[in-house]
Amino acid sequence: MTQERKEQLLKAFPHLTKLTALEEYLWINPFKGKETVAKTETLSMEAIVEAEARLARFAPYLSQAFPETKPMNGLVESPLLEIDSFRVQLEDYYKVTVNGRLFLKGDHLLPISGSIKARGGIYEVLTIAEKVLIEERMLSKEESYVKLLEPVYRDVLSRYTIIVGSTGNLGLSIGVMGAKLGFNVIVHMSSDAKAWKKALLRQKGAHVVEHDQDYSLAVEEGRKQAEANVNSFFIDDEHSTTLFLGYAVAALRLKKQLDDKGMTIHNDRPLIVYLPCGVGGGPGGIAYGLHQVFGENVTCYFAEPTHSPCMLVGMMTGLHENIHVNEIGIDNQTIADGLAVGRPSGFVGKVMEPILGGIYTISDETMYKLLAMLIDREEMALEPSAVTALFGPVQIANSAKNAVHLAWGTGGSMVPANQMKVDYEIGKALLL
């Protein structure tokens, strides 16, 4: 970053000064509704349905390979949880009124890797495995995928390498799934990745490459390594439509969960969704899927740390991937490791322009408070990056009456107890 570049950006985009102050901020997307979301061969409702069908083909295998998926018949899915006691405390502490009911989408409880990244990450690994085995004439879509448990399939897949750059959760999902299938998995991890995530990946059989710089560097190094190996696949959270569609499948399942609870979404009962955002792939895929399923009856907001508002900077300026938060003097240092990203996905930002309601920022201090409040009131433990979603009803204070508010709980169940205890105690102290 140069001082000249910073001055140029702040002069061209005066609103960026609201972010450089590192205060919590709400940006309402002025581009929403100004154009129709493009339908392409790779991005459409039909493509989401096809992704759901692929996951169904793998379900018999997953139920055997990962017994924790048996209750859902091999589907990697999370519960929809009403958090009314937390809502009461949220309203009391921040002096706001939540117009409607507040739910948590419990992706922290997703089987296999315990985070939202299990959706896209596992889906892309399965897509790669299916492609390889069909090309090797060892698999057809008409037969049971349970056969993938046999050693011969692991032997074939072991000739291929999957590479990814990650701050933690995406790497975990890909590492656990890829290693189980037999792939050689290499995860390039940024400086802010938690030590326990690196240790767990190694325990599961993945090779971890540590970097002393941020997410963007880890991704770039992973991409270079993949380009040098013809038998490798690089999974790119910034640009992968396969990951994107894996995340989007959540929308189909959420609709059924809401319907089962008698919460059918329509004009008089809109859905407002709050999604933690790092580089953008996970929340973008879900927001796209929700827009396909619920149309104008859903509004999505992204949540980013005050110190890492990359998607907000990209969308606010229209520069998307061509700007890094460091360029305007923001340090990209936050306790929310999964959201510690300085440069957003341009692919996601451009897809979000006509459909995203807005983006809000949240401080590390507020994350700690919300983490402690949720444990106290609901006995649910989310990691700091995930609780950013819980701040949505505070920021979106003038929402429609009778709305269904949904905070997306992106991770937390795999955080070591001692680390969660430390975060909880910090949050409790701040609440006093």
C-alpha positions as CSV (number, residue, x, y, z in Angstrom):
1,M,0.0,0.0,0.0
2,T,1.2,3.5,-0.8
3,Q,0.0,6.7,0.7
4,E,-0.7,8.1,-2.8
5,R,-2.9,5.1,-3.7
6,K,-4.8,5.5,-0.4
7,E,-5.4,9.3,-1.0
8,Q,-6.6,8.6,-4.6
9,L,-9.1,6.0,-3.4
10,L,-10.4,8.1,-0.5
11,K,-10.8,11.1,-2.9
12,A,-12.6,9.1,-5.5
13,F,-14.8,7.3,-3.0
14,P,-15.4,9.6,0.0
15,H,-17.7,7.0,1.6
16,L,-14.7,4.8,2.3
17,T,-13.8,7.1,5.2
18,K,-16.7,5.6,7.1
19,L,-14.8,2.3,6.9
20,T,-11.4,3.6,7.7
21,A,-12.7,4.9,11.0
22,L,-13.2,1.2,11.9
23,E,-16.7,1.9,13.4
24,E,-19.7,-0.4,12.9
25,Y,-21.4,0.6,9.7
26,L,-24.4,-0.3,7.6
27,W,-24.3,0.0,3.8
28,I,-27.5,-0.3,1.8
29,N,-26.8,-1.6,-1.6
30,P,-27.9,1.0,-4.2
31,F,-27.6,-1.4,-7.1
32,K,-30.3,-3.9,-5.7
33,G,-33.0,-4.6,-8.3
34,K,-31.4,-2.5,-11.0
35,E,-30.8,-5.5,-13.3
36,T,-31.9,-9.1,-13.6
37,V,-29.6,-11.8,-12.3
38,A,-28.1,-13.5,-15.3
39,K,-29.0,-17.1,-16.0
40,T,-26.1,-19.0,-17.5
41,E,-25.4,-22.6,-18.2
42,T,-23.4,-22.9,-15.0
43,L,-25.5,-20.6,-12.8
44,S,-29.3,-21.2,-12.7
45,M,-32.1,-22.8,-10.7
46,E,-31.6,-25.9,-12.9
47,A,-27.9,-26.1,-11.9
48,I,-28.8,-25.9,-8.2
49,V,-31.3,-28.8,-8.7
50,E,-28.6,-30.7,-10.5
51,A,-26.2,-30.1,-7.6
52,E,-28.8,-31.4,-5.2
53,A,-29.2,-34.6,-7.3
54,R,-25.4,-35.2,-7.2
55,L,-25.4,-34.9,-3.4
56,A,-28.3,-37.4,-3.3
57,R,-26.2,-39.9,-5.4
58,F,-23.4,-39.6,-2.9
59,A,-25.7,-39.9,0.2
60,P,-25.5,-43.7,0.5
61,Y,-21.7,-43.5,0.5
62,L,-21.6,-40.6,3.0
63,S,-23.9,-42.4,5.4
64,Q,-21.5,-45.2,5.6
65,A,-18.2,-43.2,5.4
66,F,-19.4,-40.7,8.0
67,P,-21.8,-42.3,10.5
68,E,-22.8,-38.9,11.9
69,T,-24.7,-38.3,8.6
70,K,-26.9,-41.4,9.1
71,P,-29.7,-39.5,10.9
72,M,-30.1,-37.4,7.7
73,N,-29.7,-40.4,5.4
74,G,-26.3,-39.2,4.2
75,L,-27.2,-35.6,3.6
76,V,-24.9,-32.9,4.9
77,E,-27.6,-30.7,6.5
78,S,-28.2,-28.5,9.6
79,P,-31.2,-27.8,11.8
80,L,-33.2,-24.6,11.8
81,L,-33.4,-23.3,15.4
82,E,-35.5,-20.6,16.9
83,I,-33.5,-18.5,19.4
84,D,-36.2,-16.6,21.2
85,S,-34.4,-16.3,24.6
86,F,-31.4,-14.8,22.8
87,R,-33.7,-12.4,20.9
88,V,-35.1,-11.1,24.1
89,Q,-31.6,-10.3,25.5
90,L,-30.5,-8.8,22.2
91,E,-33.5,-6.4,22.2
92,D,-32.8,-5.5,25.8
93,Y,-29.1,-5.0,25.5
94,Y,-29.1,-3.0,22.2
95,K,-32.5,-1.3,22.8
96,V,-34.0,-2.5,19.5
97,T,-37.1,-4.4,18.5
98,V,-36.9,-7.4,16.3
99,N,-40.0,-7.2,14.2
100,G,-40.8,-10.9,13.8
101,R,-39.2,-14.2,14.9
102,L,-35.5,-14.9,15.0
103,F,-34.0,-18.2,13.8
104,L,-30.4,-19.6,13.7
105,K,-29.4,-21.8,10.7
106,G,-27.2,-24.2,12.6
107,D,-24.4,-24.8,10.1
108,H,-22.0,-24.9,13.1
109,L,-23.6,-28.4,13.5
110,L,-23.1,-29.6,10.0
111,P,-21.7,-33.1,10.0
112,I,-18.1,-33.9,8.8
113,S,-16.5,-30.5,9.2
114,G,-18.9,-28.4,11.4
115,S,-19.1,-25.2,9.3
116,I,-20.9,-23.7,6.3
117,K,-17.9,-24.6,4.2
118,A,-19.0,-28.3,4.5
119,R,-21.7,-27.5,1.9
120,G,-19.6,-26.1,-0.9
121,G,-16.2,-27.8,0.0
122,I,-17.6,-31.3,0.3
123,Y,-19.7,-30.8,-2.8
124,E,-16.8,-29.8,-5.0
125,V,-14.6,-32.7,-3.7
126,L,-17.5,-35.1,-4.5
127,T,-17.9,-33.5,-8.0
128,I,-14.2,-34.0,-8.7
129,A,-14.3,-37.6,-7.5
130,E,-17.3,-38.4,-9.6
131,K,-15.7,-36.9,-12.7
132,V,-12.4,-38.7,-12.2
133,L,-14.1,-42.1,-11.6
134,I,-16.5,-41.8,-14.5
135,E,-13.6,-40.9,-16.8
136,E,-11.6,-43.9,-15.4
137,R,-14.7,-46.0,-16.3
138,M,-15.1,-47.1,-12.7
139,L,-18.4,-45.4,-11.9
140,S,-21.7,-44.6,-13.6
141,K,-24.4,-42.4,-12.2
142,E,-26.9,-45.2,-12.3
143,E,-25.2,-47.4,-9.7
144,S,-24.9,-47.2,-6.0
145,Y,-22.0,-45.0,-4.8
146,V,-21.5,-47.1,-1.7
147,K,-18.9,-49.0,-3.8
148,L,-16.6,-46.0,-3.2
149,L,-15.9,-47.5,0.2
150,E,-13.8,-50.3,-1.5
151,P,-10.0,-49.8,-1.4
152,V,-9.7,-49.9,-5.2
153,Y,-11.4,-46.6,-5.5
154,R,-9.1,-44.9,-2.9
155,D,-6.2,-46.3,-4.9
156,V,-7.3,-44.6,-8.1
157,L,-8.1,-41.3,-6.4
158,S,-4.8,-41.3,-4.6
159,R,-3.1,-40.6,-7.9
160,Y,-4.8,-37.1,-7.9
161,T,-4.1,-34.1,-5.7
162,I,-6.6,-31.5,-4.5
163,I,-5.2,-28.1,-3.5
164,V,-6.9,-25.2,-1.8
165,G,-6.0,-21.9,-0.1
166,S,-7.9,-21.2,3.1
167,T,-8.2,-19.3,6.4
168,G,-9.5,-22.5,8.0
169,N,-13.0,-23.8,7.5
170,L,-12.9,-24.4,3.7
171,G,-9.6,-26.2,4.1
172,L,-11.1,-28.4,6.9
173,S,-14.0,-29.4,4.7
174,I,-11.9,-30.2,1.7
175,G,-9.2,-31.9,3.8
176,V,-11.5,-34.2,5.7
177,M,-13.6,-35.2,2.6
178,G,-10.7,-35.4,0.2
179,A,-8.6,-37.5,2.5
180,K,-11.5,-39.9,3.2
181,L,-11.9,-40.5,-0.5
182,G,-8.2,-41.1,-0.9
183,F,-7.1,-37.9,-2.6
184,N,-3.8,-36.3,-1.8
185,V,-4.9,-33.0,-0.2
186,I,-2.7,-29.9,0.2
187,V,-4.1,-26.9,2.1
188,H,-2.3,-23.6,2.0
189,M,-3.3,-21.7,5.1
190,S,-2.9,-18.0,5.8
191,S,-1.3,-16.4,8.8
192,D,-4.6,-15.9,10.6
193,A,-5.6,-19.5,10.5
194,K,-6.2,-21.0,13.9
195,A,-3.5,-23.5,15.2
196,W,-6.2,-26.1,16.1
197,K,-7.6,-26.1,12.6
198,K,-4.1,-26.8,11.2
199,A,-3.6,-29.6,13.7
200,L,-7.0,-31.2,12.9
201,L,-6.3,-31.1,9.2
202,R,-3.0,-32.9,9.7
203,Q,-4.7,-35.4,11.9
204,K,-7.2,-36.1,9.2
205,G,-4.4,-36.8,6.7
206,A,-4.1,-33.5,4.8
207,H,-0.8,-31.8,4.1
208,V,-0.8,-28.2,5.5
209,V,1.4,-25.5,4.1
210,E,1.6,-22.5,6.4
211,H,2.1,-18.9,5.2
212,D,3.0,-15.8,7.1
213,Q,0.8,-13.6,5.0
214,D,-3.0,-13.3,4.5
215,Y,-5.6,-15.3,2.6
216,S,-4.9,-13.8,-0.8
217,L,-1.2,-15.0,-0.7
218,A,-2.2,-18.5,0.4
219,V,-4.7,-18.8,-2.5
220,E,-2.1,-17.6,-5.0
221,E,0.5,-20.1,-3.8
222,G,-2.0,-22.9,-4.0
223,R,-3.0,-22.0,-7.5
224,K,0.7,-21.9,-8.6
225,Q,1.3,-25.4,-7.1
226,A,-1.8,-26.8,-8.9
227,E,-0.8,-25.4,-12.3
228,A,2.5,-27.3,-12.0
229,N,0.8,-30.7,-11.5
230,V,-1.4,-32.0,-14.3
231,N,-3.1,-34.5,-12.0
232,S,-4.2,-31.8,-9.5
233,F,-7.4,-29.9,-9.0
234,F,-7.4,-26.3,-7.5
235,I,-10.5,-25.4,-5.5
236,D,-10.9,-21.6,-5.7
237,D,-13.4,-20.1,-3.3
238,E,-13.1,-16.8,-5.2
239,H,-14.2,-18.1,-8.6
240,S,-15.6,-21.6,-8.4
241,T,-19.1,-22.0,-9.7
242,T,-19.1,-25.6,-8.4
243,L,-18.5,-24.4,-4.8
244,F,-21.1,-21.7,-5.4
245,L,-23.7,-24.2,-6.4
246,G,-22.9,-26.5,-3.5
247,Y,-23.6,-23.6,-1.1
248,A,-26.8,-22.7,-3.0
249,V,-28.4,-26.1,-2.4
250,A,-29.0,-24.9,1.2
251,A,-31.8,-22.7,-0.1
252,L,-33.9,-25.7,-1.3
253,R,-33.5,-27.3,2.0
254,L,-34.2,-24.2,4.0
255,K,-37.6,-23.7,2.2
256,K,-38.7,-27.1,3.3
257,Q,-37.6,-26.5,6.9
258,L,-39.5,-23.2,7.0
259,D,-42.6,-24.8,5.5
260,D,-42.4,-27.6,8.0
261,K,-42.5,-25.0,10.8
262,G,-45.5,-23.3,9.3
263,M,-43.3,-20.3,8.3
264,T,-44.0,-20.3,4.5
265,I,-42.4,-17.1,3.1
266,H,-44.6,-14.7,1.1
267,N,-45.1,-11.0,0.6
268,D,-46.6,-10.5,4.0
269,R,-44.0,-12.7,5.7
270,P,-40.6,-11.8,4.2
271,L,-37.4,-13.5,5.0
272,I,-34.4,-11.5,6.1
273,V,-31.1,-13.4,6.2
274,Y,-27.7,-12.4,7.7
275,L,-24.6,-14.1,6.4
276,P,-21.0,-13.8,7.6
277,C,-18.8,-12.9,4.7
278,G,-15.1,-13.5,4.0
279,V,-14.0,-13.7,0.3
280,G,-17.7,-14.2,-0.5
281,G,-18.2,-17.7,-2.0
282,G,-20.3,-19.2,0.8
283,P,-22.6,-16.3,1.6
284,G,-22.8,-15.5,-2.1
285,G,-23.9,-19.0,-3.1
286,I,-26.5,-19.1,-0.4
287,A,-27.8,-15.7,-1.2
288,Y,-28.1,-16.6,-4.9
289,G,-29.9,-19.8,-4.0
290,L,-32.3,-18.0,-1.7
291,H,-33.1,-15.4,-4.4
292,Q,-33.8,-18.2,-6.9
293,V,-36.1,-19.9,-4.4
294,F,-37.9,-16.9,-2.7
295,G,-37.5,-14.2,-5.3
296,E,-38.3,-10.7,-3.9
297,N,-39.6,-12.1,-0.7
298,V,-36.0,-12.5,0.7
299,T,-33.4,-9.9,1.5
300,C,-29.9,-10.9,2.3
301,Y,-27.2,-8.9,4.2
302,F,-23.6,-9.8,4.5
303,A,-21.7,-9.3,7.8
304,E,-18.0,-8.4,7.8
305,P,-15.5,-7.4,10.6
306,T,-14.7,-3.7,10.8
307,H,-11.0,-4.6,10.2
308,S,-11.7,-6.9,7.1
309,P,-14.6,-5.3,5.1
310,C,-13.4,-6.6,1.8
311,M,-16.7,-7.3,0.0
312,L,-18.1,-4.0,1.2
313,V,-15.1,-2.1,-0.1
314,G,-15.3,-4.0,-3.4
315,M,-19.0,-3.5,-3.9
316,M,-19.1,0.1,-2.6
317,T,-16.5,1.2,-5.1
318,G,-17.4,-1.1,-7.9
319,L,-13.8,-2.2,-8.0
320,H,-14.6,-5.6,-6.7
321,E,-11.4,-7.8,-6.7
322,N,-9.3,-4.8,-7.8
323,I,-9.0,-3.3,-4.4
324,H,-7.6,-4.7,-1.1
325,V,-8.5,-3.2,2.3
326,N,-4.9,-2.5,3.0
327,E,-5.0,0.0,0.2
328,I,-7.2,2.3,2.3
329,G,-5.3,1.7,5.5
330,I,-7.4,-1.1,7.1
331,D,-5.2,-3.8,8.6
332,N,-7.3,-7.0,8.0
333,Q,-6.6,-8.1,11.5
334,T,-9.6,-9.7,13.3
335,I,-10.5,-12.5,15.7
336,A,-12.9,-13.7,13.1
337,D,-10.3,-15.8,11.3
338,G,-12.8,-17.2,8.7
339,L,-13.6,-13.6,7.6
340,A,-10.0,-12.2,7.6
341,V,-9.9,-11.6,3.9
342,G,-8.5,-8.4,2.4
343,R,-9.6,-8.8,-1.3
344,P,-13.1,-10.0,-2.3
345,S,-14.2,-12.4,-5.0
346,G,-15.1,-10.2,-8.0
347,F,-17.2,-13.0,-9.4
348,V,-19.4,-13.1,-6.3
349,G,-19.6,-9.3,-5.9
350,K,-20.9,-8.9,-9.5
351,V,-23.5,-11.6,-9.0
352,M,-24.6,-10.0,-5.7
353,E,-25.0,-6.4,-7.1
354,P,-28.6,-6.7,-8.2
355,I,-29.8,-9.0,-5.3
356,L,-27.9,-8.2,-2.1
357,G,-29.7,-5.9,0.4
358,G,-26.6,-4.5,1.9
359,I,-23.5,-5.2,4.1
360,Y,-22.8,-4.2,7.7
361,T,-19.6,-4.3,9.7
362,I,-19.1,-5.5,13.3
363,S,-16.3,-5.0,15.7
364,D,-14.3,-7.8,17.5
365,E,-15.7,-6.5,20.8
366,T,-19.3,-7.0,19.6
367,M,-18.4,-10.5,18.4
368,Y,-17.2,-11.5,21.8
369,K,-20.3,-10.1,23.5
370,L,-22.7,-11.9,21.1
371,L,-20.8,-15.1,21.6
372,A,-21.2,-15.0,25.3
373,M,-24.9,-13.9,25.1
374,L,-25.7,-16.9,22.9
375,I,-24.0,-19.4,25.2
376,D,-25.8,-17.9,28.2
377,R,-29.3,-17.7,26.7
378,E,-29.3,-20.7,24.3
379,E,-26.4,-22.9,25.3
380,M,-25.1,-22.7,21.7
381,A,-21.5,-22.0,21.0
382,L,-20.5,-20.3,17.7
383,E,-17.1,-19.2,16.7
384,P,-16.5,-15.4,16.5
385,S,-16.8,-15.2,12.7
386,A,-20.2,-16.9,12.9
387,V,-21.8,-14.6,15.6
388,T,-21.4,-11.7,13.2
389,A,-24.8,-12.9,11.7
390,L,-26.5,-12.3,15.1
391,F,-25.8,-8.6,14.8
392,G,-28.1,-8.3,11.8
393,P,-31.4,-7.5,13.6
394,V,-29.6,-4.7,15.5
395,Q,-28.2,-3.1,12.3
396,I,-31.4,-3.7,10.3
397,A,-33.6,-1.9,12.9
398,N,-36.4,-0.8,10.6
399,S,-37.3,-4.2,9.0
400,A,-40.7,-5.2,7.9
401,K,-43.1,-6.4,10.5
402,N,-43.9,-10.1,10.7
403,A,-40.5,-10.9,9.2
404,V,-38.6,-14.1,9.6
405,H,-35.1,-13.1,10.7
406,L,-32.5,-15.8,10.0
407,A,-28.9,-15.6,11.2
408,W,-26.6,-18.1,9.5
409,G,-24.5,-19.9,12.1
410,T,-21.5,-20.7,10.0
411,G,-19.2,-22.5,12.4
412,G,-18.3,-23.3,16.0
413,S,-18.9,-26.9,17.0
414,M,-15.4,-28.0,16.3
415,V,-13.7,-25.2,18.2
416,P,-11.7,-26.7,21.1
417,A,-13.4,-26.3,24.5
418,N,-10.5,-24.4,26.0
419,Q,-10.5,-21.8,23.1
420,M,-14.3,-21.4,23.4
421,K,-13.9,-20.8,27.2
422,V,-11.4,-18.1,26.6
423,D,-13.6,-16.3,24.0
424,Y,-16.7,-16.7,26.3
425,E,-14.9,-15.2,29.3
426,I,-13.7,-12.2,27.3
427,G,-17.3,-11.7,26.1
428,K,-18.7,-11.9,29.6
429,A,-16.2,-9.3,30.9
430,L,-17.2,-6.9,28.1
431,L,-20.9,-7.3,28.9
432,L,-20.4,-6.3,32.5
